[in-house]
Amino acid sequence: MAETRESGLPKGFRSAEQGWPELHRIPHPPHRVPLLGDVLGADRRRPLQDSMRYARELGPIFRRRAFGKEFVFVWGAPLAADIADEARFAKHVGLGIANLRPIAGDGLFTAYNDEPNWQLAHDVLAPGFSREAMETYHGMMLAVAGRLTDHWDRETAAGRTVDAPGDMTRLTLETIARTGFGHDFGSFERDRPHPFVSAMVGTLTYAQRLNSVPGPLAPLLLRTAARRNAADMACLNRTVDGLVADRSRSGGGDGDLLDRMLETAHPETGERLSAENVRKQVITFLVAGHETTSGALSFALYYLARHPEIAARARAEVDRVWGGTAQPGYEQVAKLRYVRRVLDETLRLWPTAPAFAREARDDTVLAGEHPMRRGAWALVLTPMLHREPEVWGEDAERFDPDRFDAKAVRARPPHTFKPFGTGARACIGRQFALHEATLVLGLLLRRYDLGIDPGYRLAVTERLTLMPDGLRLRLDRRRAPACTPAVPVTVPDGADGPAGCPVHRTDE
C-alpha cells in the first residue's frame, strides 16, 4: 500500500482492523457471515439510510463489514466532538470520495491532505467567497431565480405541478455557473436536463456503486457501467474545457472564480494553479456547488409544504422584512432569520452531504475510550449526530425551526451541527450556499402558496448526496405584498414598482 510523501500515512482504503486495536469492543450487526460480512439484508441503493437503521440499533459507535472491508461509524455527540479536534484528527479521503478522484483529482473536495494543490487552491479561491464577492453574486442569483419563477408561473398557469428537485437542480447549476464561471447552461430552456447534469449524476451514481462491489470483481460486474462512466467523465471534461477555452479567448471576465483560477498567483509563494488543476477545481465547484444546495432547497420546500403553519410564519417574515421590494438587496437576505432557521432545521434532518470521514494524525484514544492508531479513520454519520436525543430532545425527528433560535443554539454543545463538515477542510462555499438558499426560499414563499399531495411520503434518493425522490409541488400564485409607504421600493431601471409605492431605481 502506497504512502503519502509527507505524512507517511497510507493512501487508499484501510480496513478498520488495521487501525483500531480494540475493534472487538465496537458492536456490529448480528448474523455476520464469512466473506460477505454484514451484507445480508443490506440496502445497496440506500447505504446511508441503511447505516442510520443500524445506528439506531447498535448505538453511537458501531462497525459494518462488507466483502472483507471493515468500517467504523460514529454519531454520538461526545465522539463527534472529539473527532472534530483539528490537533488530533484531519479529513480522511474515504472510499466514497476517493472514487470521485478520477474526475475531480486533487480538487478542493477530493484532495489528500498532503497534496499541495489543496492549500494553493484554498488560499487563491477563499477571497472569492468574501463578503465583497458575495455582494457581486447577489444580482446574478436574483436573475437566475427570476428564470425559475418565470418557469413556475407558466406551469402554474397551465394547472401543472412542478418537479421541485429537478427545478432546484436547474436553479443551483445556473447560479454557480453564472456567478463562478460566467456561463449559461440554458437549463430552464431545455425539456431535458443539460448533458452536464446527466453526466454528473452518472459519475456520482457510479462512484456509489463502487462502494458496494468487491474491488477485484468490479471490472467484471460493472463492465457496462464503467464504459458509461468513462463517457460521462469525458462529457464533464469537454464541458469544462470548453468553458475555460471561451474565457481564455474572451480575455477575462469580471473577477469571478474562474478568473481567480486562471490569473491569480498565491499571495506568498507566487504559485499558480496548473491547467489540469483548474479543470479539476471547476468540475468540483460545478458539481459540489450545486448538487448539495439543490438538495437542501428541495427538502426545505418539502417541509414547508408539509407544514403550512411554518410556511405562513416564514412568509410573514418575508413580507415584513422585504415589504414590496421587487428585488431584495444583499443585506435584506440576512434579515430573514426565521427563514434561515427553516433552512438550518432542514439541514439538520437531511444534511445533503450526509457524512464526513476523519483520521487520526497520531496514535490517540477517541473520547478517552477507543484506541486508534495513526491513520485510523471513522465515518461520522451526520444525520444521526443531528438526531442525538441527548442534544436535540426525544422529538428529534420532528421538524421544528425554533431549535435554531439564538437561545437554543447557545445552549447546545459545540460540534453537534455539522452540515458542511468540520475543520480546515469544511466546505469553502458554505456562506454562498446559505445566502443563495435563503434568498430563493424567501422569493418562493413570497410568490407562492406551496401544496403537496397528501399521499406523498418522503423518500430519499442517494447518490453520495441526498435528494427527495418524486417530490412534486402544487403552487398557487399569491398577490404581491403591499409596500410600506415610507420605504421606497427598489426596482431595476425601466421597471414599474407596485402601485402607489415610492420607487428607488437601481441606476440612481
Residue pairs with C-beta under 8 A, 6 or more apart in sequence:
1 10
1 11
1 12
1 14
2 10
2 11
2 12
3 9
3 10
3 11
4 10
4 11
4 112
4 113
4 114
5 114
6 114
7 113
7 114
9 359
9 374
9 375
10 375
11 112
12 98
13 69
13 95
13 98
14 375
14 376
14 377
15 68
15 69
15 70
16 23
16 63
16 70
16 71
16 72
16 376
17 23
17 70
18 373
18 375
18 376
19 360
19 372
19 373
19 374
19 375
19 376
19 377
20 26
20 72
20 370
20 371
20 372
20 373
20 376
21 371
21 373
22 370
22 371
23 63
23 70
23 72
25 370
26 61
26 62
26 63
26 72
26 370
27 58
27 59
27 61
27 62
27 63
28 38
28 58
28 62
28 63
28 64
28 65
29 38
29 54
29 57
29 58
29 62
29 64
31 38
31 40
31 41
32 38
32 65
33 40
35 67
35 68
36 66
36 67
37 64
37 65
37 66
37 67
37 68
37 69
37 70
38 64
38 65
38 66
39 66
39 67
42 50
42 66
43 49
43 50
44 212
45 462
46 460
46 462
47 208
47 211
47 212
47 462
48 354
48 355
48 381
48 383
48 462
48 466
49 460
49 462
51 64
51 73
51 381
52 381
52 383
52 384
54 62
54 64
54 73
55 62
55 73
55 75
55 381
55 384
56 384
59 76
60 74
60 75
60 76
60 77
60 78
60 79
60 388
61 72
61 73
61 74
61 75
61 76
61 79
61 370
61 378
62 72
62 73
63 70
63 71
63 72
63 73
64 70
64 71
64 73
65 71
66 212
67 213
67 214
67 215
68 214
69 95
71 379
72 377
72 378
72 379
73 378
73 379
73 380
73 381
74 80
74 83
74 366
74 378
74 379
74 380
74 381
75 380
75 381
75 382
75 384
75 385
75 388
76 385
76 388
77 385
77 388
77 390
77 391
77 413
77 415
77 416
78 367
79 366
79 367
80 380
80 385
80 415
80 416
80 418
81 413
81 414
81 415
81 416
82 88
82 366
82 367
83 89
83 358
83 366
83 378
83 380
84 358
84 415
84 418
84 422
84 423
86 423
86 424
87 361
88 360
88 361
88 362
88 364
89 358
89 359
89 360
89 361
89 364
89 423
90 113
90 358
90 359
90 361
90 423
90 424
90 425
91 113
91 356
91 357
91 358
91 359
91 421
91 423
91 424
91 425
92 357
92 358
92 359
92 377
93 101
93 110
93 111
93 112
93 113
93 357
94 357
94 377
94 379
95 210
95 211
96 207
96 208
96 211
96 464
97 109
97 110
97 357
98 110
99 206
99 207
99 208
99 210
99 211
100 109
100 110
100 203
100 204
100 207
100 464
101 110
102 233
103 203
103 233
103 236
103 237
103 283
104 110
104 280
104 283
104 284
104 287
105 111
105 276
105 277
105 280
106 112
106 115
106 117
106 118
106 277
106 280
107 121
107 277
107 280
107 281
107 283
107 284
108 118
108 121
108 122
108 125
108 281
108 284
108 428
109 284
109 288
110 280
110 284
111 117
111 118
112 118
113 425
117 273
117 274
117 277
120 266
120 269
120 271
120 273
121 261
121 273
121 277
121 281
122 428
123 266
123 267
123 268
124 260
124 261
124 264
124 265
124 266
124 273
125 257
125 260
125 261
125 281
125 428
126 428
127 133
127 260
128 180
128 256
128 257
128 260
129 428
129 429
129 431
129 432
134 330
134 431
134 432
134 435
135 330
136 254
136 255
137 179
137 432
137 435
138 329
138 330
138 333
138 435
138 439
140 175
140 178
140 179
141 175
141 179
141 435
141 436
141 439
141 440
142 327
142 328
142 439
143 178
144 171
144 174
144 175
144 178
145 171
145 439
145 440
145 443
147 171
147 174
147 188
148 167
148 170
148 171
148 188
148 440
149 443
149 444
149 447
150 188
151 167
151 188
152 162
152 167
152 447
152 448
152 475
153 477
155 161
155 162
155 475
156 162
156 448
156 475
156 476
156 477
161 472
161 473
161 474
161 475
162 472
162 473
162 475
163 471
163 472
164 298
164 301
164 302
164 468
164 471
164 472
164 473
165 294
165 295
165 298
165 467
165 468
165 469
165 471
166 193
168 293
168 294
168 295
168 297
168 298
168 301
169 187
169 193
169 197
169 290
169 291
169 294
170 187
170 188
170 193
171 187
171 294
171 297
171 440
172 289
172 290
172 291
172 293
172 294
172 297
172 436
173 185
173 187
173 194
173 196
173 197
173 286
173 290
173 294
174 184
174 185
174 187
174 188
175 290
175 293
175 436
176 285
176 286
176 289
176 290
177 183
177 184
177 185
177 286
177 290
178 184
179 256
179 257
179 432
180 256
180 257
180 258
180 285
180 286
180 289
181 243
181 247
181 256
181 257
181 258
181 282
181 285
181 286
182 247
182 253
182 254
182 256
182 258
183 243
183 246
185 194
185 196
186 194
187 193
187 194
187 197
192 198
193 201
195 235
195 239
196 235
196 236
196 239
196 286
198 232
198 235
199 231
199 232
199 233
199 235
199 236
199 239
200 232
200 236
200 286
200 287
200 291
201 463
202 228
202 229
202 232
203 229
203 232
203 233
203 236
204 287
204 291
204 463
204 464
204 465
205 463
206 222
206 225
206 226
206 228
206 229
206 232
207 464
208 462
208 463
208 464
209 222
209 225
210 218
210 222
213 221
213 222
218 226
219 226
236 283
237 279
237 283
240 279
240 282
240 283
240 286
241 279
243 258
243 282
244 258
244 262
244 275
244 278
244 279
244 282
247 253
247 258
247 259
247 262
248 262
252 259
252 262
252 263
253 259
257 285
258 282
261 273
261 278
261 281
261 282
262 273
262 278
264 272
265 271
265 272
266 272
273 281
285 429
288 427
288 429
289 429
289 432
289 433
291 352
291 465
292 352
292 353
292 427
292 433
292 465
293 352
293 433
293 436
293 437
294 467
295 350
295 352
295 465
295 466
295 467
295 468
296 343
296 346
296 347
296 350
296 352
296 433
296 437
297 437
297 440
297 441
298 467
298 468
298 471
299 346
299 349
299 350
299 352
299 466
299 468
300 342
300 343
300 346
300 437
300 441
301 441
301 444
301 450
301 471
301 473
302 452
302 458
302 468
302 471
303 310
303 342
303 345
303 346
303 349
303 399
304 310
304 311
304 314
304 342
304 441
304 445
304 450
305 311
305 450
305 451
305 452
305 473
306 399
306 452
307 399
308 450
310 342
310 399
310 401
311 445
311 449
311 450
313 338
314 336
314 338
314 339
314 342
314 401
314 441
314 445
315 445
315 446
317 336
317 337
317 338
317 339
318 336
318 339
318 442
318 445
318 446
319 446
319 481
321 332
321 335
321 336
322 328
322 332
322 442
322 446
322 481
323 481
323 482
323 483
323 484
323 487
323 489
324 480
324 481
324 482
324 483
324 484
324 489
324 497
324 498
324 501
325 332
325 487
325 489
325 490
326 489
326 490
326 491
326 492
326 495
326 497
326 498
327 490
327 491
327 492
327 506
328 439
328 442
328 443
329 490
333 435
333 438
333 439
333 442
334 435
334 438
336 438
336 441
336 442
338 401
339 438
339 441
339 442
339 445
340 404
340 434
340 438
341 401
341 402
341 403
341 404
341 405
342 401
342 441
343 434
343 437
343 438
343 441
344 401
344 403
344 404
344 417
345 399
345 400
345 401
345 403
345 404
346 399
347 419
348 386
348 392
348 403
348 417
348 419
349 383
349 386
349 387
349 397
349 399
350 383
350 460
350 466
351 382
351 383
351 386
351 418
351 419
351 466
352 419
352 465
352 466
352 467
353 382
353 419
353 420
353 421
353 427
353 465
354 381
354 382
354 383
354 465
354 466
355 379
355 380
355 381
355 382
356 379
356 380
356 382
356 418
356 421
356 422
357 377
357 378
357 379
357 380
358 377
358 378
358 380
358 422
359 375
359 376
359 377
360 372
360 373
360 374
360 375
360 376
360 377
361 374
362 374
363 371
363 372
363 373
363 374
364 371
364 372
365 371
365 372
366 372
366 378
380 418
382 418
382 419
385 416
385 418
386 392
386 396
386 416
386 417
386 418
386 419
387 396
387 397
388 396
388 416
389 396
391 412
391 413
391 416
392 403
392 416
402 408
415 422
420 426
420 427
420 430
421 427
427 433
444 450
446 478
446 481
447 477
447 478
448 475
448 476
448 477
448 478
449 475
449 476
449 478
450 473
450 474
450 475
451 473
451 474
451 475
451 476
452 471
452 472
452 473
452 474
453 472
453 474
456 470
456 471
456 472
458 468
458 471
459 468
459 469
459 470
460 466
460 467
460 468
460 469
461 467
461 468
461 469
480 498
482 498
483 489
483 497
483 498
483 500
483 501
483 502
485 500
485 501
485 502
487 502
488 501
488 502
488 503
488 504
489 497
489 498
489 501
489 502
489 503
489 504
490 504
490 505
490 506
491 497
491 503
491 504
491 505
491 506
492 505
492 506
492 507
493 505
493 506
493 507
496 503
497 503
